[in-house]
């Protein structure tokens, strides 16, 4: 047990240690200050700006920034859809895989464009190398860079600066942040044993019978894997994602992946402090999120270490819950990875979340409901400070003063936008399609595990889509052809069609509506005149205000989603405690 907790603690210490270093680098990149990469990248970026036709000094309004995102994403979406539907005749297809069904291709396109990477297919048997590299891999960079650009634009607006230019932020996010780290990280993963090859599957005889052969899938995995983690993408080259030994072969590769997925979301909080000239507040917010994050790790890890009570009764001793886990990672690294991947909205998995104890189901769902621990690529940081604006508004009401944040008044427009983002859009993108699916559990949902757990499976799928996470509880008939249809001998693929189309709604609503709201909120804050500080000003860089913010976050999350949690993992926990599970 002690070894597992030490592994978790060492990983978190590494993340905390690199936060100020990486956060300072990000601030220099987006404030266009000198960095060590300038001699190499300045000429490259000038060529890219010239090709795109970008005036680098031109600042955009919130609407202009949002339109630029929408237009570029539409073009990139058409590109990925074309590649997927034509992969049968495109090169780098050694196993001659044909085109996917139109609905799977549509869902995959939307999923990767929105930085969600929710997968209703098995990568090694459904997509060619061309689709994985040119279609999905390319969009792992652009979708991550889009989210990072939004986060930086929001920080600029919040601190009274112009929002900047989306195309400049997009290019700099790729050239200065994602690509350099991915080159180093990809080489490190190859050294750890992750393959990087264009050769087809290798055929070898089985151990049981040398006359029987087995095909082992491989491919250009290492470069795919590092951007999957660093960019909070999460889509696996193989069906079982980072549980596959070719994606995540050992403890060293697992450490790289956990640190990669946590690095940008944690560093952006420190970057905000540098933009605001208030690193004290940044560390307070960092500590607040960190405390909730560590509490969630403890809750999940204890549940996995203590195992399943009915199983322990049969065994006559307490044993960790290792169902759905890789022995090379065990209960501790599986719990850490699960909390981190749902907290950062990465969505990669090194174990099966469906097999976690109710503690883990409660935490992973709560992470996706709150979206700020640590939050998605860039947008999670923006969500976090939208909560701070609501906390400022709430405390302003209590003391009878017009609320202010960073010397700028919080008025009706800002409160409406923040409330709309946090209290309305996210629940709608989850609850409405989930309610329809649960009303037709056989015809649409395709639930394989009825009861509390089956309810949680459905909610998890939509929460994952709306939060741009992409991980799944699994057990649903969401792939073509539907596994439930195969098991029952049915001809219909209605459940797979439903899941592809309904989650596409949640993917789009959970991505673009919040981005628009965040940019409008940032634009509004950037235009406000700064109010002089006086004795009546509410300070937001104190422990008291940070505690109030934590209360606002947890109360709003509980009020909105607690009934869902009660019918899902909480109900399942009581069910297991009675000795039924």
N, C-alpha and C positions, 0 to 999 in steps of 0.2 A: 504493500500500500504506500509506504513512504517513498519508494522509488518513483511511483507514478506522480505523486504530488511534487517531488523535486523536479521532474521533467517539465511539468506545467509551469512551475515557478521560474525555472531557467529560461524557458521560451518567452515568458512575459517580461522578464528582466531585459532580454535582448531587444524586445520591441520598445520598451520605455527608453532604453539607452540610445536607440537610433532616432527616436522621435524628434528631438531638437535639431539634430544634424540634417535630417531629411526635410524637416519643416522649414529650416532656414534656407536650404537649397531651393525648395519650391517657391518660397517668397522671392528669392533673387530671380528665378526664372520668370515669374509672372509680373514682377516689377521691372523686368527688362534690365536688370543689373548684370554686371559681368560675372560669368561663371567659367570654370576651367574648360568647358566644352566649346566656348565661343570660337576659337580659331578654326575648329573643324566644322561646326554647324552653321555659323553665320553665312558663309557662301552658299551652302545647301539650302538654307531657308530663303535666302534672297531669290534663288532660282524658283523655288516652290511658290513664293508670293507672286513672282512675275508670271508664272504659268497660270495661277488661279486668278490673277488680276486683282489682288488684294492691296488696298492702300493701308499700310500697316499702322498709320497714325490715326485712322478714322475710327471713332468710337460709335458704338451702336446704342440705340435705345432698347428698352426691354422687348418691345414688339419686334424690332429689327433683328435682335439677337435670336428671338424665338423663331422667326420666319427663316432665318439662315439655317437653324438646326433642322427645321421641318423640311426645307427644300433639299438639303444635303442628304438627309436620312431617306427621303423618298428615292432619290437617285441611287443611293447605295443599296436600298432594299430591292429595287428592280434588278440590280446587278446580281445580288445573291440568289434571287429567285430564278433568274435565267441560268445561272451556273448549276443550281440544284436540279432543275428540270431538264438540263441537257448534259448531265454528267455521264450518261451512257456513251456518248461519242467524244467527249472531251478527253484529253490525255491524262496520264497519271491515274489510270484505273486498272490496275493489274488483275483484279478479280472480276472485271467486266460487270460491275454493278449497274443496274438500270436506274431509271429515274424514280424518285419516290412518288407517292400519291400527291395530288395537287394540294390537298388540305394539310398533309404533313409538311410539304414544302412551304406552304403559306405560313403555317405556325412556326416553323423553324426560322424563316426569314424574319418575321416580326420579333421572335424571341431573341435572335442575335442582334438585330438592329437596336433593340431596347436595352441591351446589356444584361439580359435576363438569362439567356441560354438554357431555358427549360427545354428538355429533350423528350420527345415522344417517339423515340427510335433508338436503335442500337448502332452506335457510330461505326464500329468495325465491319458490320454486315450490311449497312444501309447507305453509307456514303463513300465516295471515292476519295483518293488522296487530293484530287483537284478541288473537290467540294470542301474538304476539311481545311486545306491551305488557302485557296483563293477566295472561297466563299466565307467560311466561318472564321478562319484565322485572321483574315484581313479585317473583318468586322469586329473581332475582339479588340483590335487596336482602336478603330474609329469610334465604336460605341463607348469604350472606356474613356477615350479622350474627350468625347462629347460630355459625359458626366463630369469629368474633371474640369472642363471649361465652364460648365454651369456653376459648379461649386466656387470657382475662382471669381466669376462674374458676380455671384451673390455676395461674396466677401468684399469685393470692391464696392458694390452698391451700399452694403451695410456700413462700411467705414467712410462713406461720403465721396467715393471716387466714381468716375465714369465706369460703365460696365465693361468697356473694352470692345474688341472685335472678335467675333466668334471664330472666324477662319484663322486668325493669328493664334488664338488660344488653342484651337484644335491642332494646328501644325506644331506649335511649341510643346504641347502635351505629348505628342508622339515622338518628336525628334529629341527633346530634352529630358523627358521623364521615362516614358514607357520603353522606347527602343533601346537606349543604352543599358538599362537595368535588365531587359530581356536578353540581350546579348550575353551579359555576364551570367545571369541566372540560367540561361539555356545551356551554357557550357558547364556550369556546376552540376546541373541535372544529368547531363550526359556522363560526367565523371562519376555520378552516383549510380549509373546503370540504366538511365532512361534512353531508349533507342531513338535514333534520328536517321531514318533511311527511307528511300523511295522504292526499295525492293518489296516484292509481294510477300504474302504469308509464307512462312517456312513450314515444310511438311516433314514430320519426323515419325518414327515408329513409336507406338505406345509401350509403356513398361510391362503391361499385362500380356500383350501379344505382339511380337515384332512384325507379324504379318499384317497387322492393322495399323494404319497411319493416321496421324492427327495433324490438322493445319493450325498453326499458331499465328494469329494476326499480329502485325507490327506496322511500322510506318514512321512518318516524320513527327514524332511525339514530343521530343524535348522542347522545341521552340513553341509548340502549341500549348504545352503544359505551363510554361512560365508566364505567358500572357494571360492564360486562363486564371491564374492565381493573382498576379499583380493587378490586372485590370478588373478584378471582381466579376469576371465573366462566369466561370464555373462549369462551362460545358465540357464534357469529357470526350477525349478521342475514342475511348472504349466505353462500353455500356456501363460498367461498374465504376467509372470515373477514377478518382484517386485511391480507390481500394485495389485497383488493378496493379500488379507488380511491375508492369511496364510504364505506368504513369507515376507510381510512387513506391519504389522498390524497398526502401529501408527508412530507418529513423532519421538519417541525414536529409534525405529528400523530403521527408515529412516536415522537418524543421524549416527547410527552405520555403516550402509551400505555405506554412502557417505564418511565418514572418512576412512573406510576400503579400499575402492577402490582408494583413493587418497594417502594413507599412504606410500606405497612402492615406487611408481614413484617419489613422492616429496622427500622422504628421500634419494633416490639413488643419487640425485644431490649433497646433502651434503656429502654423502659417497665418491663421486668422489673428493670433495675438500679435504677430509682427506687423501685419497690415494695420491693426488697430492701435499699435504702440502700447499694448497692454498685455504683456505675456503673463502677468499675474492672473488675469481673468481666464486666459487660455488654459493655464495649468489647473485652475479651479474647475473649469468645465471638463477638462481631461480627467481630473480626479473623480468627478461625479459620474461620468460615463464609465470610468474604470472600475469604480466600486460596484456598480450594477452588473458590469460584465463579469467581474470576479465572483460575485454572488451567484450569477447564473451558472458559471463554471462549477462552483461548489455544489449547487443543487443537482446539476446533471451528473457530475462525477460520483457523488454519494449514491445516487440512484443506481448507477451502473456498477459501482463497486459492491453494493449490498445485494445486487441481483434480484431475482424474482422470488418472492416469499413462498408460493406454492412449490416451486422447483427446489428451493432450499429445504423445504420440509421433506420432500421425497429423498433428497440426497443426505439429509441428516446433518448438514453443515452449510454455512454461508459461503456462496461462491459468486464471483462477479458475473454479470450478465454479458456473455461473449457471443450471444446469438447475433448474427449479422455483422460481426466484427472480424478484422484481420488480426491474427495472433501477434504479428510483428508490431502492431500498434497497441493492442490491449485496451483496457477500459479507460485509462487516463488520456492517452493521445486521441482516442476516438471521441471522448467527451469534449476535450479542448477544441478539436477540429470542428465538431458539430456546432458548438456555441459560437466559434469564430466565423464559420462560414455563413451562418444565418444572421449573425450580428453585423457583419460587413456586407451582406447581400451578395456574397461571392457565389454561393450555391454549390461549390464543389463538395464532394463527400468522400471520406475514407472509410466509412461504415454505413450500414443501412439504417437511416433514421427511423424507418418503420419498425425496427426491432428494439428501439430504445425503450426503457421503462417510462412510465408516464411523466416522471420528472423531466426527462429529456424532451418529450413531446410538448410539455408545458413551456419550457424555455425556448425551444426553437420556434414555436408559434408566436410566443411573446416577442421575440426578437423581430420577427417579420411584421408584427402588428405595430410595434413602436418605431422601427426603421432608423434608430439613431444610436445603436450600440454595436459597432461604431458607425454604422450607416453605410450606404452604398458609395460608389466612386464619385466623390464630389457632392452629389445630391444629398447624401446622408448628412454631411456637414451643414448644408443649407437647411435641411429639416431640423437639425439640432438647434440652430439659432432661430428658426421660426418658433420653436418651443420657448426659447428665451424671450422672444417678443411677447408671447402669450403670458409668460410669467411676469414680465414687466407690467403688462396691462392689468393682470390680477392684483399685483401688489399696489399699483397705482390706485385702483378702486378702493383698496383697503385703507390707504392713508389719505385718500381724498385729493390726490394731485394728478395733473395730466402726466401720464407715463412718458418717460424718456428712455432712449437707449443710445448709448454713445453720443449723447448730447443732441439727439434728434427726437422730436416728439412722435410718439406712437398714437396715431389717430384712427378714425373709423376705417379708412381704406386698408391700412396695414393689419388691423385686427381681423377684418373680414377676410382678407387674403390668407392670413396665417390660419385662421379657423377653418376656412374652406379646404385648405390643403390637408390639415391634420384630422379634422373631425368629420369631413364629408366625403371627399373623393376616394380615399383609401377604403373606408367601409363599404361604399357603394360598389367598388370594383371587386370586392370579395363577396359580400353578402347576397347581392341580387343573383348572380349566376349560381352561387352555391345553393341558394334556396330553391332555384329551379331544378338543379341536379338532384337535390335531396327529395324533391317532390316526386321524382321518377327514378328511384334507385336502381331499378333493373334496366329500364329502357335507355336511360341517359348516363347515370353515374357509373354503372358497372362496378359496384362495390363488391369486393371479394371477401371482406371481413366486416360483417354487420355489427351493430352495436356502437358503443362509444368510440371504438377505434376506427370503425368505418366512417363515422361522422367526422372524426379528426382528419382522416385521409382526404375527404372532399374539401374541407376547409383549408387544409394545408396546401392543396394544389392551387387554389385560387389566391391564397395569401402569398404563396411563392411567386405567382405570376404578377400580382399587383405590386409586390415589393421589389420587383426586378431581382429576385433571388435565384429561382430556377431549380432548387433542390426539390425532392419529392418524398412523400411517405410511401409512394408506390402502392401496389395492390389494386390499381384502377385499370379499367380497360381503355387506356388512352393512346395505344399504338395501333398502327395498321399492319396486318389485320389484328383486331382486338384479341388478346390472349384469352379473354373470357368467351369470346365467340368461338375460338378454337376449342376450348375446353368443353363447351356445351354442344359443339357441332353446329352452331347456328351459322347462317349465311351472312347475317347482317354485320356491318361495321359501324352501326349507329353510335355506339359509345365513343369510339375513337374519333369519329367525325365531330361529335358534340364537344369532346374535350379540346380538340384542335381549334375549333371555331370559338367556343365560349372563353377559353383561356386567352385567345388572341384579343378579345375585348378587354380582359383584365390587364394584359400586357400593355396595350396601347393607352388605356385610361390611367394605369399606374405609372406610366413613364411621362407622357407628353403633357397631360393636364397639370401635374405638379410642377414640371419644368416651366411651363408658362406662368403659373402662379408665383413661383420663386423669382423668376426674372422680373415680373411686374412689381413684386414686393421690393426687390433690390433697386429697381429703377425709381420707385417712389421714395425710398430712403435716401438715394443718392441726390435727389433734388431738394431735400429739406435743408434749411439753414440750421447751422449748429447753434444750440442754445447755450449761453454761458453757464458754467458750473457755479452753483451756489449752495448754501447750507441746506436747502430743501431738496436738492437733487438726490434721487435714489441711486446709490452706488450699486453697480452690478458686478463688481469684482470683490465681493465679500463672501465669506462662508455662509452667512445667513441667506443671502439671495440665491446662492447656488443650491442650498438645501430646499428653498421654496421652489426652485426650478425642477429639482428632482421630484418633489411632491406633485407638481403640475403634470409632469410627464407620466408618472405612475398612475395618478388619479384619472387623467384623461384616457390612458390606455385601458385601465380597469373598467371604467364606465362604458367604454365603447365595446370592448371585446370580452369582458369577463363572462357574460352568459355563454359565449361560444366555448371558452375554455372550460366552463363548468360542464357542458354537455360532451366535451371531448376528453382531454387528458385528466382533468380532475375527477370526472365521473369514472374513468377507467382506473384511476388509482384506488378509489373506494371499492370498485368491483374486484380488483386484485387483492386488496386487503381482506376482503371477505373470503378469500381462498378460492375464488371462481376462476381467475385468470391463470 
